[in-house]
Amino acid sequence: MAAAAAARGLPAGLFAVYKPPGVAWDRVRGALETRLLRELNAAAPRPPRLHVRFLPGAADDGGGAAPGLVAARVPVLAEHRLVTGPRFRRLKMGAGHRLDAKASGVLVLGLGHGNKLLARLHACHLTKVYTVGGLFGKATEDFSDTGKLVEKTTFDHITREKLERILAVIQGTNHKALLMHSNIDMKTQEAYELAVKGLIRPMVKSPPIITVIRCLQFTLPEFQLEIHCLHETQQYLRKIVHEIGLELKSSAVCTQVRRIRDGVFTLDDALLRTHWNLQSIQNAIRDCQLKVKTEIEKTLGPRDRSVLHKADTEVAQAADS
C-alpha cells in the first residue's frame, strides 16, 4: 500500500526522528534518505508511454508478395527502467536545529515543502528543552566525560540545596538577558499581551539564553538537570555544567545532553530507527501538521497562512495517494 502511494507522490511536511548519541546528524539524515529512496524506487514503476510504429507484417497471399507495413502501438523503450535508472535519486530533505555527535534526542526534518516550514519555525525562535547529566569531581578539556582529564576535585561538601541556589542565580541572570534581548518595554500593553500568550522571547538572533533550569536528580557525585533555552549549542550546555562545578568549589563534567523538546516536537513525536519508513513518516507529518500550523500563525501572524495552506494541500494529497 505504501509502495503504491510512493509511486504517485512524495510526502511533504515536517517530522521528527530520534538521533542516537555518537552519530552525526547528517549521517542520520543520509541513512533516512537512503531508506526512503529504496522504498520509493521499489514501488511498481509507471507503465511507459505507447507510440505508433509501422512494423513489417505478413504477406497478403501465398504468391510470394513482399510483406506490408502494419501500424502498431508499442512501448517507448527510452522510458524503460533499465534505460532511465531509478525514478528517485535524491530527496529534498532539510534539518532544523542540529545536534552534535555526542548529543541525542529530537531532530526535526523537513521533506519537500517542509523545508520552507523549517525556515518559518526557525523564525519563531521557539524554546528547546534538554535533560543534561553531570558528574562532580573531575574536569576535562571539552567539559564532557570522554574528554582529556584536566583535574580531579572533592565533592563531598556539595548538597542539593547548594546546587539549587546556583541554579536560581543562573536562571535570574538569564531572565534579565531575556528581557533585554526581547526589545520590549515591560510597562506597555504589548508586553502584557505577549506575556499572557507566552511570547516574550528574542525574535532575532541573540546569545544563548536559559529560561528555566532545575535539578531533576541528585545522587552524589551524579546529578541531572532540565534546561529550557534559546539559541544554544550543546557545547554551551556542557560548559554550563562545568561552571556549576566551579561555583560549588569543585568541578564537574557533562555525561549526557539529550533534547526532549524542539519547539512543538517532543520525544513522543520522534520516530525511532525501526520506524524510519515511508508510511510512518507520512503518518508523523499528518499528526504534527496542525500544531506546526497553529504555532506559526500564533507567533508570526496571518501573513504565512498562504504558505501553510499550500503545505496542507500537499500533505493531504500525499495521504490520499
N, C-alpha and C positions, 0 to 999 in steps of 0.2 A: 504493500500500500504506500509506504513512504517512498519507495523507489519510483512508483508511478507518478507520485506528486512531484518528485525531483525532476522528472523528465520534462515537466511543463513549466516549472518556475523555481527560483531560488528563494529561501526565506530572507526577509529583510526586517531589521529591527535591532533591539538591544537585548542582551542576555548576559548572565554571569557564570563563570566557572570557578572552581576551587583550584588555586595554584598551590601545589605542594612545596615545602621548603627544599632548597638545594637545586632548584631548576629555574633557569632564567625565564622571564615572562615571554620572550619571543620564541623560545622553544615550545612553550605551551601553545602559543598561537599557531606555530608551524605544525605541531602534531595534530591540533584540531582541524586545521585546514586540510591536511593530508587525509584525515579520516573522512571529512565531508566530501572531498573530491573523489575519493574511492567509491563512496556510496552513490554519489550523483552519477558518476560515469558507469556504475554497474547497472543503472536503470536501462530498461529496453529502449534502444535508440529510435528516434523518429524514422518512419519509412522514407526512403529517398523519393524525390520528385520523379515523375514519369515524363518522358518526352517521346515524340513520334520519330521513329526511324523507318526507313524503307529497307526491308530485308529481302534477300533472294527467296523467291517462292518456287514451288514445284511447277513443272511444265503442265500446260493445259491439256495436252493429249499425249498419246504414246508415239507420236510421229517424230520424236527427236527434236522438237522445237526448243529454243532456248527458254530457260525459266524466266518468269517475270519478276517484278518487284512488288512486295506486299507491305502495306503500311502497318506498323505495329507500335504499341506503347511499351517502352522498356525503361527500367530504372536508370537514373543518371548516376553512372559509376563514380563520377567525381565527388559525389556526396556520400559514398560508402564509408563506413567507419574505418576500414582498413586503409583508405586513402586519406581521410581527413584527420584521423587520430582521435584522441579523447575529445568529447564535446566541451568539457570544462577543464581548463588548465590552471586557472588561478581564481581565487576569490578575493573580493574587496573586503578585507576584514581588518578593522582598526581596534586598538586597545585604548581604554580610558586611563585612569590613574594607575600607573605601573607599580609593580612590586619588584624589589631587587631579589637577587638569587637566594639570599638567606631567609627572606620573609615568606609568609604563606597567607592564604586567605582569599577573599573575594576579589576577583579580577573581572572587570566589566569589558565586554567586547561588543563590537557593532558589525553587522553584516549589511551590505548594500546601503540603503538609505539610512541605516542605523549609524553610519559614520557621521552624518550631519547632526543626528540627535546627540552623539557623543560630544560634539563641539558645544551644543546648547546646554547640556548638563554641566560641562566644564565651566561655562559662563555663569551657572547658578552658584558656584562656589559652595557646594554642599559639604557638610561635616562628614568626616570619616571616623570610624571607631576601631580601636585596636585593643587587643589584650597583649600586654608586654610582660614577659617574665624576667626576673632579675635574681642575681646571686651575690650576696655580700661576701667580702673577704679577699677579693683579688681584683686587679685591674689589668687590662690588655691594651694594646696599641689601637685596635679598631673598636673597642668598647664591647665586643662580643665575646662569648665564652670560648670561641675557637681561635681567637687572635693570639698574637705573641704575648706571653705573660710579662708584665712590667713590674708588679709588686704584689705582695700579699699583706693583708692587714687583719687586725682583730675586729670582731663584730659583736661580741657578747653584750656590749653596752646598749645596743640598738633595741628599741621596743616599738611596738606598733603605734603607740601614741606619738613618739618622736617622729616616726615616718609620716604619719598623717598630718602633723604640724608642718613639715616641709612641703607636703603636697598642697596644703592650704595656701602657703605662701606662693607656690608656683602658679596655682590657679588664680589667685588675686592679682599677681603681676600680669598674667596673660589677659585677664579680663580688662585691665586698663588699656593694654595694647589693642584688644578687640575694638573697644570704643573709639580709640584714636584712629585706627585704620578704616573704620566704618564711615568716617567723614559725615557724621550725623550729629546735629545739635540735640542733646538729650532732653532739652527743655521744650521741644516743639511737639506738635500733634503728630507729625510724621513719625517721630521717634517712638511715640506711644503706640501708634498703629502697627509699626514694624515689630515692636516688642511683643505685642499681643499675638501676631502671626508667627513669631519666632524667626524673623527675617533679619535681625540685626547681625550683620557679618560683613566683612570687606567684600565688595563686589569687583575689586581689582586685585591683581597680584600683590601679596604682602609677605612679610617674613612669617615663618611658622607661628601659629597661634594655637594654644591649648585652651579649649573652652571648659573641659571637665577632666579632672584626674583624680582617681580614687583607688584605694587599696582593696583588692578582692580577696587576696590570701596573704597570710604572713606566718611563715614557719621557718625560723632562722635555720640556715642562712638564706633560704629562698623566700621570694615574695612575688606577687603578681599584681599588676596594675591594669586598670581600664582607662584608656586615654581617648578623649574626643578632641579632634584637632582639625585645623585647616592649613593647607599649603605646606604640609610637612613632607619630609622624606623619612624612610625607615632608618637611615643612619642618624638623623636628628633625634629620633626616639631612643636609639641606643645611647646617644650622648646624654640625654635626659637621665637615664638610669645611672650613668657614670657620675653625673653631677649630684644626683641624690646621695650616692655613696659618699662623695666628698663633703657634702653638707652635714652628714651624720658622723663626721670624723672617722670615716672608714673608706672603703672602696667598693665598687660593685660593677658587675658585668651583665650584659643583656643575654639571656638564654633563649628568648623567643620573641618574635614580632609577628603577630597574627591579626590580619584585618578581618573584622567580623561584620563590618558595615561600610559600604561605599555609597553615600547618598541614600537613594531609595532601595538599594540592593543589599540584602542580608545573606547570612550563611544559608538560610533556608532556600534562597533563590539560586545559589551557586551549584552548578552541575558537577558531580564527581566524574572522574575519568571514565568510569563504567557507563556513564550516560552521555558521552560525547558522540551523539549520533544525530541524524537529521530530524527524526521525529521528536526527540527530547528537546532539541534546540527550537523547533517550531513551537512546541508547547510552552517553553520558557519565554519566548518572545511574546506570545499571546498573553500569558499570565502577568507579565510585567508591563504590558503596554499601557494600561490605564494609569498606574501610579507614576510612570515616567511622564505621561502627558499632563497629569494633574500638577506635578511638581514644577514642570517647565512653565506652565501657564500661571501658576501661583507666583513664581519668582520673577519671570521675565515679562509677564503680561500677555495680552491677546495678540501681540504682533507676530507670534510664532504659530498661531493656530493653523494657518495655511500649510505650513511645513508639517505640523502634526497630522493634519487631515490627510496629506499625501502619504505619510507613514502608515496611518490607519488603513488606507486603501490597499497599500502594498501587502501589509500583514494579512488582511482579510483575503486577498487573492491567493496568497501562498497557502493559507489554511484551507481554503475551499478546494484548491487543486490537489 
